Amino acid sequence: MIVFSTVSKLFDDEYALQDVSLTVEPGELVMITGPSGSGKTTFMRLLTREYKPTTGEILFDSIPLSKISAGQIHHHRRKIGVIFQDYKLLPELNVWENIALALSIIGTKDDEIERRVTDLLDLVSLTDKAFHFPIQLSGGEAQRVSIARALSTAPKVIFADEPTGNLDSTASKNIILLLKKINSLGTTVLITTHNHDVQKWLGETRHI
């Protein structure tokens, strides 16, 4: 599904990634670790075509990302749901609206939005918080909303970039268990972390 072939990314005179080659198969759960500044977020931005490699090639579903035109990038990005450390929820929208927004933007019919958001709220156990605003949520709840939002367009891949970075231990463990559940339902999941507890909870997960 995902192939990095001797990929390097150079910023000025410093490499963020150098000669990275790896393959991620459909349905895998993969943990990507390394200290801050080691290139984990750069990896994600290369995958979403926010960045282009300095050298090397990236394939997604056998399609070289270098061949995707500017007009096709938004279609590619719908296949990758990104979860951020700082949630990136829109404060003026409630939980329901935050999850529904991407579906509305791509022209999904109202009855399908209703069904999809209802199912996602159930998946992340936030049905009772549907009309709360981000400021009313705990950190763990806000991250669960961001997970539901990332899943809203049914992406093939979820990329969770330090998803527990702002959470306490209990909330962090619940987020990792939720991501493992999502993976068990068939979605490919990549999790970047430098948290040793997260690495322990992920157990025998493939580790890059």
DRENBA-517275 format. One record per residue (C-alpha): residue number from 1; x, y, z. Coordinates in nm, 2 decimals, padded with zeros to 4 digits. Example, Ala and Ser with C-alpha at 12.3 -4.5 7.8 and 13.67 -1.06 7.14 Angstrom:
NODE / seq / east / north / up
NODE / 1 / 01.23 / -00.45 / 00.78;
NODE / 2 / 01.37 / -00.11 / 00.71;
//
This chain:
NODE / seq / east / north / up
NODE / 1 / 00.00 / 00.00 / 00.00;
NODE / 2 / 00.28 / 00.25 / 00.10;
NODE / 3 / 00.63 / 00.22 / -00.04;
NODE / 4 / 00.92 / 00.46 / 00.03;
NODE / 5 / 01.20 / 00.39 / -00.20;
NODE / 6 / 01.54 / 00.55 / -00.09;
NODE / 7 / 01.35 / 00.87 / 00.01;
NODE / 8 / 01.54 / 01.17 / 00.13;
NODE / 9 / 01.42 / 01.51 / 00.23;
NODE / 10 / 01.66 / 01.80 / 00.26;
NODE / 11 / 01.58 / 02.13 / 00.42;
NODE / 12 / 01.86 / 02.39 / 00.33;
NODE / 13 / 02.17 / 02.18 / 00.41;
NODE / 14 / 02.01 / 01.94 / 00.67;
NODE / 15 / 01.84 / 01.61 / 00.61;
NODE / 16 / 01.51 / 01.55 / 00.78;
NODE / 17 / 01.50 / 01.20 / 00.63;
NODE / 18 / 01.78 / 01.03 / 00.44;
NODE / 19 / 01.76 / 00.72 / 00.22;
NODE / 20 / 01.45 / 00.58 / 00.38;
NODE / 21 / 01.31 / 00.26 / 00.23;
NODE / 22 / 01.01 / 00.08 / 00.37;
NODE / 23 / 00.68 / -00.09 / 00.28;
NODE / 24 / 00.35 / -00.08 / 00.47;
NODE / 25 / 00.10 / -00.34 / 00.38;
NODE / 26 / -00.28 / -00.29 / 00.38;
NODE / 27 / -00.43 / -00.35 / 00.73;
NODE / 28 / -00.10 / -00.31 / 00.91;
NODE / 29 / -00.05 / -00.14 / 01.24;
NODE / 30 / 00.29 / 00.03 / 01.25;
NODE / 31 / 00.47 / 00.23 / 01.52;
NODE / 32 / 00.72 / 00.49 / 01.41;
NODE / 33 / 00.95 / 00.60 / 01.69;
NODE / 34 / 01.23 / 00.85 / 01.74;
NODE / 35 / 01.31 / 01.16 / 01.94;
NODE / 36 / 01.17 / 01.50 / 01.85;
NODE / 37 / 01.33 / 01.63 / 01.53;
NODE / 38 / 01.40 / 01.28 / 01.39;
NODE / 39 / 01.17 / 01.32 / 01.09;
NODE / 40 / 00.85 / 01.16 / 01.20;
NODE / 41 / 00.63 / 01.45 / 01.10;
NODE / 42 / 00.83 / 01.50 / 00.78;
NODE / 43 / 00.75 / 01.14 / 00.70;
NODE / 44 / 00.37 / 01.21 / 00.73;
NODE / 45 / 00.39 / 01.53 / 00.52;
NODE / 46 / 00.57 / 01.34 / 00.25;
NODE / 47 / 00.30 / 01.08 / 00.25;
NODE / 48 / 00.02 / 01.34 / 00.22;
NODE / 49 / 00.22 / 01.53 / -00.05;
NODE / 50 / 00.25 / 01.84 / 00.16;
NODE / 51 / 00.62 / 01.79 / 00.09;
NODE / 52 / 00.79 / 01.64 / -00.21;
NODE / 53 / 01.10 / 01.42 / -00.16;
NODE / 54 / 01.44 / 01.57 / -00.25;
NODE / 55 / 01.53 / 01.23 / -00.39;
NODE / 56 / 01.36 / 00.89 / -00.41;
NODE / 57 / 01.00 / 00.79 / -00.48;
NODE / 58 / 00.69 / 00.73 / -00.27;
NODE / 59 / 00.41 / 00.50 / -00.39;
NODE / 60 / 00.05 / 00.49 / -00.25;
NODE / 61 / -00.17 / 00.22 / -00.38;
NODE / 62 / 00.10 / 00.15 / -00.65;
NODE / 63 / 00.07 / 00.52 / -00.77;
NODE / 64 / 00.39 / 00.73 / -00.76;
NODE / 65 / 00.31 / 01.04 / -00.57;
NODE / 66 / 00.54 / 01.23 / -00.80;
NODE / 67 / 00.29 / 01.17 / -01.08;
NODE / 68 / -00.01 / 01.32 / -00.89;
NODE / 69 / -00.10 / 01.65 / -01.03;
NODE / 70 / -00.18 / 01.95 / -00.82;
NODE / 71 / -00.55 / 01.91 / -00.90;
NODE / 72 / -00.55 / 01.55 / -00.78;
NODE / 73 / -00.38 / 01.61 / -00.44;
NODE / 74 / -00.70 / 01.66 / -00.25;
NODE / 75 / -00.83 / 01.32 / -00.38;
NODE / 76 / -00.51 / 01.16 / -00.25;
NODE / 77 / -00.54 / 01.33 / 00.09;
NODE / 78 / -00.89 / 01.20 / 00.14;
NODE / 79 / -00.73 / 00.85 / 00.16;
NODE / 80 / -00.52 / 00.95 / 00.46;
NODE / 81 / -00.68 / 01.06 / 00.78;
NODE / 82 / -00.44 / 01.26 / 00.99;
NODE / 83 / -00.46 / 01.29 / 01.37;
NODE / 84 / -00.25 / 01.56 / 01.53;
NODE / 85 / -00.11 / 01.60 / 01.88;
NODE / 86 / -00.29 / 01.93 / 01.93;
NODE / 87 / -00.63 / 01.80 / 01.79;
NODE / 88 / -00.68 / 02.10 / 01.55;
NODE / 89 / -01.06 / 02.11 / 01.62;
NODE / 90 / -01.24 / 02.42 / 01.50;
NODE / 91 / -01.35 / 02.60 / 01.83;
NODE / 92 / -01.66 / 02.76 / 01.68;
NODE / 93 / -01.80 / 02.42 / 01.57;
NODE / 94 / -01.95 / 02.16 / 01.81;
NODE / 95 / -01.84 / 01.80 / 01.81;
NODE / 96 / -02.10 / 01.69 / 01.56;
NODE / 97 / -02.01 / 01.98 / 01.32;
NODE / 98 / -01.63 / 01.92 / 01.35;
NODE / 99 / -01.68 / 01.55 / 01.24;
NODE / 100 / -01.93 / 01.64 / 00.97;
NODE / 101 / -01.73 / 01.92 / 00.81;
NODE / 102 / -01.51 / 01.72 / 00.58;
NODE / 103 / -01.82 / 01.52 / 00.46;
NODE / 104 / -02.00 / 01.84 / 00.39;
NODE / 105 / -01.71 / 01.98 / 00.20;
NODE / 106 / -01.70 / 01.68 / -00.04;
NODE / 107 / -02.07 / 01.71 / -00.10;
NODE / 108 / -02.20 / 01.41 / 00.10;
NODE / 109 / -02.58 / 01.39 / 00.12;
NODE / 110 / -02.73 / 01.50 / 00.45;
NODE / 111 / -02.87 / 01.15 / 00.54;
NODE / 112 / -02.53 / 00.99 / 00.48;
NODE / 113 / -02.37 / 01.26 / 00.70;
NODE / 114 / -02.62 / 01.18 / 00.97;
NODE / 115 / -02.55 / 00.81 / 00.95;
NODE / 116 / -02.18 / 00.84 / 00.93;
NODE / 117 / -02.14 / 01.09 / 01.22;
NODE / 118 / -02.38 / 00.89 / 01.44;
NODE / 119 / -02.17 / 00.58 / 01.38;
NODE / 120 / -01.84 / 00.76 / 01.45;
NODE / 121 / -01.97 / 00.91 / 01.77;
NODE / 122 / -02.06 / 00.57 / 01.88;
NODE / 123 / -01.72 / 00.43 / 01.78;
NODE / 124 / -01.53 / 00.68 / 01.99;
NODE / 125 / -01.79 / 00.67 / 02.28;
NODE / 126 / -01.89 / 01.04 / 02.25;
NODE / 127 / -02.26 / 01.02 / 02.16;
NODE / 128 / -02.35 / 01.22 / 02.47;
NODE / 129 / -02.10 / 01.50 / 02.38;
NODE / 130 / -02.23 / 01.56 / 02.02;
NODE / 131 / -02.33 / 01.92 / 02.08;
NODE / 132 / -02.05 / 02.02 / 02.31;
NODE / 133 / -01.78 / 02.26 / 02.19;
NODE / 134 / -01.41 / 02.18 / 02.20;
NODE / 135 / -01.36 / 02.41 / 02.50;
NODE / 136 / -01.60 / 02.19 / 02.70;
NODE / 137 / -01.40 / 01.87 / 02.63;
NODE / 138 / -01.11 / 01.70 / 02.82;
NODE / 139 / -00.79 / 01.64 / 02.62;
NODE / 140 / -00.88 / 01.27 / 02.57;
NODE / 141 / -01.23 / 01.36 / 02.45;
NODE / 142 / -01.09 / 01.62 / 02.21;
NODE / 143 / -00.85 / 01.36 / 02.07;
NODE / 144 / -01.13 / 01.11 / 02.02;
NODE / 145 / -01.32 / 01.38 / 01.82;
NODE / 146 / -01.02 / 01.43 / 01.61;
NODE / 147 / -01.00 / 01.05 / 01.55;
NODE / 148 / -01.37 / 01.05 / 01.45;
NODE / 149 / -01.31 / 01.34 / 01.21;
NODE / 150 / -01.01 / 01.17 / 01.06;
NODE / 151 / -01.22 / 00.86 / 00.99;
NODE / 152 / -01.52 / 01.06 / 00.85;
NODE / 153 / -01.43 / 01.02 / 00.48;
NODE / 154 / -01.34 / 00.65 / 00.53;
NODE / 155 / -00.97 / 00.68 / 00.46;
NODE / 156 / -00.75 / 00.38 / 00.38;
NODE / 157 / -00.48 / 00.49 / 00.62;
NODE / 158 / -00.49 / 00.67 / 00.96;
NODE / 159 / -00.17 / 00.86 / 01.04;
NODE / 160 / -00.16 / 00.95 / 01.41;
NODE / 161 / 00.12 / 01.20 / 01.47;
NODE / 162 / 00.21 / 01.19 / 01.84;
NODE / 163 / -00.16 / 01.14 / 01.93;
NODE / 164 / -00.09 / 01.12 / 02.30;
NODE / 165 / 00.15 / 01.40 / 02.33;
NODE / 166 / -00.08 / 01.63 / 02.53;
NODE / 167 / -00.26 / 01.36 / 02.73;
NODE / 168 / -00.22 / 01.20 / 03.08;
NODE / 169 / -00.14 / 00.83 / 03.11;
NODE / 170 / -00.50 / 00.71 / 03.13;
NODE / 171 / -00.63 / 00.91 / 02.84;
NODE / 172 / -00.32 / 00.81 / 02.64;
NODE / 173 / -00.39 / 00.44 / 02.69;
NODE / 174 / -00.75 / 00.48 / 02.59;
NODE / 175 / -00.65 / 00.66 / 02.26;
NODE / 176 / -00.40 / 00.38 / 02.18;
NODE / 177 / -00.67 / 00.11 / 02.25;
NODE / 178 / -00.91 / 00.30 / 02.02;
NODE / 179 / -00.65 / 00.32 / 01.74;
NODE / 180 / -00.59 / -00.06 / 01.78;
NODE / 181 / -00.96 / -00.12 / 01.76;
NODE / 182 / -00.98 / 00.09 / 01.44;
NODE / 183 / -00.70 / -00.11 / 01.30;
NODE / 184 / -00.87 / -00.44 / 01.39;
NODE / 185 / -01.17 / -00.32 / 01.18;
NODE / 186 / -00.94 / -00.31 / 00.87;
NODE / 187 / -00.79 / 00.04 / 00.85;
NODE / 188 / -00.41 / 00.07 / 00.81;
NODE / 189 / -00.28 / 00.27 / 01.11;
NODE / 190 / 00.06 / 00.44 / 01.15;
NODE / 191 / 00.14 / 00.59 / 01.49;
NODE / 192 / 00.44 / 00.81 / 01.56;
NODE / 193 / 00.55 / 00.84 / 01.92;
NODE / 194 / 00.85 / 00.89 / 02.15;
NODE / 195 / 00.64 / 00.79 / 02.45;
NODE / 196 / 00.78 / 00.47 / 02.61;
NODE / 197 / 00.44 / 00.38 / 02.76;
NODE / 198 / 00.28 / 00.40 / 02.42;
NODE / 199 / 00.55 / 00.17 / 02.29;
NODE / 200 / 00.47 / -00.07 / 02.57;
NODE / 201 / 00.09 / -00.06 / 02.51;
NODE / 202 / 00.15 / -00.13 / 02.14;
NODE / 203 / 00.34 / -00.45 / 02.24;
NODE / 204 / 00.45 / -00.66 / 01.94;
NODE / 205 / 00.33 / -00.40 / 01.69;
NODE / 206 / 00.57 / -00.36 / 01.39;
NODE / 207 / 00.83 / -00.10 / 01.49;
NODE / 208 / 01.01 / 00.14 / 01.26;
//
